[in-house]
Structure formats: C-alpha cells, structure tokens
Amino acid sequence: MPTVPASPTAEQLPVRTAAVWAALDPLVSAGNALRVLDVGGGSGMFAVPLARLGHSVTVVDPSADALATLRRRAETAGVGERVSGVQGDGDLLHEVLADDGGYDLALCHSVLEVVDDPAVTLAEIAGALRPGGRVSLAVANRAGAVLARAVAGHPAEALAHLRDQATPGRPARRRFAPDDLVALVGGAGLTPGTWRGVSVVADLLDTASGADPAAVRDLELALADTSPYREVAAGLHLLATRA
C-alpha cells in the first residue's frame, strides 16, 4: 500500500490528506525533480512539502495575502528558491503563466468547487501540462457533505446538499459525485485514474477523542480506495493523465 512521502514534514501533514499524499507518493518520491503547478494552493500546504522533496513549484492563486503566506512559509522552510507565486485565476492560466505546456504535475485541490466554470479551469490546467503530465484533483464529495450535516444534527442542510441546493447563510460551493468528477476529467481530454475517498473518518472523529493520529492515518489509507466507505468520504481525489 502507498505511504505518505518520506519527507521531513511527513508527520506534520494533516491526517485528512493522507490519501492524497499516498496517491502522489509514487510520482513525487521517485527521485526525479518535477515542475509542479499548484492552482489555488496559495498558502503552500502542498507546495512547501513538495519543494522540500526537491521539486520546483509554481503556485497560481488570486489572493495576494495567501501568496504572501506562501512566500514566508517557503523561506522559513529553506525552499524559497524552489517556490514561486503568481497572482491570477485558474481559468486564465494561459495569460499568467510565462511558459505553459511544460509542467509534469498539476495540483487542483479544493478549487473546482468555487470557480465560475470547472470545465474551463480544468481545460486550462490540462493545457499547462506536458504530454504524459498528471493532474491531481481533490474536490468536496456530495455524499460526504450529506452525511456530515446529518450526523451534526442538521437534517435540513443535509437534504439541501443531497439536492445540490444552496443553504441559508452559507456561500455557494459545488460538491461532486464520483461520476461527475470522472466526466469532467474526460471532457478536458484527460484520462482518469481510479478515484479515492479523502477523509473518510478523520473529519468525523471528535478532536478530543484522543485517537492516535498514526492509527487514524492507517485507517484513512485503508478506507480510501475501499467501497462502500470511500463513497461517503468528505472529499474525492483522482489522478488524471494528459495524453
């Protein structure tokens, strides 16, 4: 079974992202320095650990504040020379990237939920990849949102999520079913891999429960690609390839 990257920050990475790192591990820990594009990853949660593994990371984000946090985090980690920030939107990558078409790996995590048109953003990302390049997609899972709101004692909100409706007092945010994500990937001319569940149980655990983080991580990895558990995860993750 894949493991989280053997990096100096591995133990500090959030347990809920264990499945994402497990999927990325074969790519980012193979010993080859990659050109990585992180769309919407402004604060550097993935960019800095990837830079510490020796990769060159370009982060595109519309928030100047997030990019400032990225710069501070990268410099503190000693990888400032391997991380660059570009202010811009994911649906306009062709305008903000100096040399698109040459990235080995692109990350698009928690972005497609909030952009104007997910298909346009994903097509822009696909265009920034070299042939054979990969894109890592992480999105909110509709079934997981329904379950989380129901367990939290909010049945009306759970029903609204089930029907993909907005809820009062909460900003609009898309949620995806696995078939939605696979279809979106195919529409961008990318070949989808197997989808996984992200945070199957981590978000449901009481932080005061005292559960061993290592045990939770092991459980997350075991459930991430196992049905029926992955179907009710908080998020979905998929690696896709540009032909």
C-alpha positions as MATLAB code, in Angstrom:
seq = 'MPTVPASPTAEQLPVRTAAVWAALDPLVSAGNALRVLDVGGGSGMFAVPLARLGHSVTVVDPSADALATLRRRAETAGVGERVSGVQGDGDLLHEVLADDGGYDLALCHSVLEVVDDPAVTLAEIAGALRPGGRVSLAVANRAGAVLARAVAGHPAEALAHLRDQATPGRPARRRFAPDDLVALVGGAGLTPGTWRGVSVVADLLDTASGADPAAVRDLELALADTSPYREVAAGLHLLATRA';
ca = [
       0.000    0.000    0.000;
       1.363    3.502   -0.833;
       2.501    5.637    2.063;
       2.774    9.344    2.698;
       6.024   10.849    1.399;
       9.131   10.250    3.472;
       9.855   13.949    3.875;
      10.945   15.968    6.907;
       7.380   17.278    7.209;
       5.520   13.990    6.708;
       4.493   13.609   10.345;
       3.203   17.194   10.412;
       0.914   16.812    7.408;
      -2.813   16.737    8.207;
      -4.198   13.228    8.626;
      -7.161   14.117    6.411;
      -4.845   14.498    3.396;
      -3.165   11.112    3.866;
      -4.957    9.577    0.875;
      -3.902   12.443   -1.397;
      -0.259   12.116   -0.393;
      -0.451    8.346   -0.816;
      -1.617    8.807   -4.411;
       1.083   11.408   -5.105;
       3.858    9.440   -3.420;
       4.886    7.313   -6.443;
       5.227   10.490   -8.521;
       6.917   12.847   -6.101;
       9.209   10.394   -4.308;
      10.666    8.729   -7.403;
      13.873   10.773   -7.232;
      13.196   12.953  -10.274;
      12.823   16.719   -9.838;
       9.444   17.744  -11.263;
       7.992   21.015  -12.474;
       4.803   21.329  -10.423;
       1.904   23.744  -10.921;
      -0.352   24.290   -7.904;
      -3.559   26.069   -8.877;
      -5.252   27.728   -5.923;
      -2.665   26.491   -3.441;
      -1.710   29.964   -2.225;
      -0.679   29.286    1.366;
       1.633   26.415    0.401;
       0.150   23.439    2.224;
       1.279   21.184   -0.635;
       3.788   23.436   -2.372;
       6.257   23.676    0.520;
       6.408   19.929    1.286;
       6.855   19.252   -2.441;
       9.654   21.798   -2.634;
      11.312   20.113    0.350;
      11.300   16.918   -1.717;
      13.319   18.752   -4.384;
      10.612   19.799   -6.816;
      10.130   23.232   -8.396;
       6.637   24.549   -7.630;
       4.710   27.417   -9.202;
       1.616   28.447   -7.272;
      -1.134   30.395   -9.032;
      -3.642   31.975   -6.664;
      -5.880   35.067   -6.835;
      -5.141   36.081   -3.241;
      -2.167   38.347   -2.607;
      -2.406   37.584    1.116;
      -2.240   33.835    0.505;
       0.788   34.265   -1.738;
       2.488   36.341    0.953;
       1.907   33.489    3.398;
       3.327   31.096    0.817;
       6.488   33.187    0.494;
       7.007   33.323    4.258;
       6.379   29.606    4.672;
       8.740   28.691    1.828;
      11.529   30.913    3.130;
      11.125   29.588    6.672;
      11.382   26.039    5.308;
      14.532   26.952    3.368;
      12.985   26.289   -0.053;
      12.263   29.844   -1.192;
      14.279   29.373   -4.377;
      12.126   26.412   -5.425;
       8.735   28.040   -4.860;
       7.290   30.891   -6.910;
       3.919   32.582   -6.558;
       1.866   34.083   -9.370;
      -1.289   36.083   -8.724;
      -4.046   35.021  -11.081;
      -7.057   32.821  -11.702;
      -7.126   29.191  -12.735;
      -9.348   29.882  -15.717;
      -6.767   32.314  -17.147;
      -3.581   30.285  -16.813;
      -2.646   30.955  -20.423;
      -2.410   34.659  -19.532;
      -0.475   34.418  -16.256;
       1.984   31.597  -16.972;
       5.041   32.576  -18.977;
       5.572   29.104  -20.454;
       2.577   26.833  -20.228;
       2.646   23.301  -21.613;
       5.682   22.097  -19.687;
       4.533   21.029  -16.215;
       4.994   17.440  -15.082;
       2.351   17.609  -12.365;
      -0.502   19.992  -11.599;
      -2.453   20.209   -8.362;
      -6.041   21.425   -8.266;
      -7.253   20.917   -4.706;
     -10.476   22.459   -3.348;
     -10.692   24.775   -6.352;
     -13.323   23.365   -8.721;
     -15.961   23.899   -6.019;
     -15.672   27.688   -6.241;
     -14.603   28.635   -9.789;
     -17.049   30.069  -12.325;
     -16.770   27.081  -14.661;
     -14.930   23.894  -13.578;
     -14.657   22.678  -17.172;
     -12.848   25.848  -18.276;
     -10.435   25.755  -15.334;
      -9.637   22.092  -15.868;
      -9.062   22.656  -19.591;
      -6.588   25.447  -18.728;
      -4.758   23.114  -16.360;
      -4.642   20.367  -18.967;
      -3.114   22.837  -21.414;
      -0.337   23.659  -18.965;
       0.783   20.024  -18.718;
       3.370   18.357  -20.889;
       2.212   15.220  -22.758;
       2.092   12.469  -20.154;
       1.809   15.007  -17.337;
      -0.521   14.315  -14.434;
      -3.099   16.381  -12.607;
      -4.136   15.762   -9.015;
      -7.764   16.722   -8.396;
      -9.345   16.954   -4.952;
     -12.957   18.069   -4.579;
     -15.740   18.028   -1.997;
     -17.889   14.910   -2.112;
     -21.656   15.446   -2.156;
     -22.440   12.214   -0.289;
     -19.904   13.061    2.394;
     -21.432   16.507    2.879;
     -24.890   14.983    3.283;
     -23.642   12.536    5.905;
     -21.612   15.165    7.800;
     -24.521   17.597    8.128;
     -26.908   14.817    9.151;
     -24.525   13.486   11.824;
     -24.033   17.056   13.087;
     -27.777   17.354   13.679;
     -28.717   19.465   10.652;
     -31.118   17.327    8.576;
     -32.467   20.261    6.547;
     -28.952   21.191    5.422;
     -28.222   17.526    4.668;
     -31.301   17.380    2.435;
     -30.242   20.589    0.672;
     -26.812   19.077   -0.022;
     -28.458   15.918   -1.338;
     -30.481   18.041   -3.753;
     -27.435   20.207   -4.551;
     -29.182   23.330   -3.279;
     -27.746   26.367   -1.530;
     -28.334   26.649    2.223;
     -29.142   29.913    4.040;
     -26.117   31.699    5.483;
     -23.589   29.555    3.646;
     -21.753   30.577    0.455;
     -22.470   28.543   -2.640;
     -19.986   25.712   -3.034;
     -20.189   22.899   -5.541;
     -19.996   19.306   -4.444;
     -19.312   16.420   -6.758;
     -20.287   12.800   -7.111;
     -17.560   10.442   -8.380;
     -19.246   10.160  -11.781;
     -19.342   13.967  -12.040;
     -15.594   14.181  -11.468;
     -14.753   11.410  -13.923;
     -16.935   13.019  -16.605;
     -15.334   16.416  -16.025;
     -11.872   14.920  -16.432;
     -12.831   13.175  -19.643;
     -14.322   16.381  -21.018;
     -10.947   18.093  -20.558;
      -9.259   15.461  -22.714;
      -7.593   13.797  -19.729;
      -7.523   10.102  -18.887;
      -8.839    9.487  -15.361;
      -7.305    7.060  -12.922;
      -9.107    5.409  -10.025;
     -10.811    7.837   -7.659;
     -10.283    7.691   -3.900;
     -12.063    8.953   -0.835;
     -10.382   11.738    1.146;
     -11.051   11.996    4.888;
     -13.387    9.057    5.202;
     -13.333    9.238    9.000;
     -10.862   11.975   10.023;
     -13.447   14.768    9.868;
     -15.975   12.689   11.809;
     -13.712   11.998   14.770;
     -14.028   14.122   17.867;
     -10.740   16.010   18.235;
     -10.943   15.343   21.977;
     -11.259   11.586   21.471;
      -7.527   11.060   21.891;
      -7.314    8.825   18.811;
      -3.733    8.062   17.762;
      -3.026   10.139   14.601;
      -0.900    7.326   13.163;
      -3.766    4.869   13.632;
      -6.210    7.299   12.027;
      -3.808    7.736    9.100;
      -3.557    3.968    8.626;
      -7.343    3.682    8.699;
      -7.739    6.515    6.196;
      -5.362    4.816    3.770;
      -7.177    1.507    4.135;
     -10.607    3.058    3.522;
      -9.626    5.497    0.766;
      -9.990    3.008   -2.064;
     -12.441    0.617   -0.404;
     -16.180    0.638   -1.089;
     -18.634    1.440    0.429;
     -16.504    3.647    2.704;
     -14.908    5.831    0.036;
     -18.356    6.796   -1.271;
     -19.127    8.735    1.939;
     -15.749   10.449    2.379;
     -15.622   14.206    2.861;
     -13.728   14.570   -0.413;
     -12.770   12.802   -3.614;
      -9.323   12.528   -5.149;
      -8.332   11.473   -8.630;
      -5.136   11.471  -10.673;
      -5.601   12.068  -14.395;
      -3.119   11.995  -17.270;
      -2.711   14.170  -20.342;
      -2.264   12.095  -23.480;
];
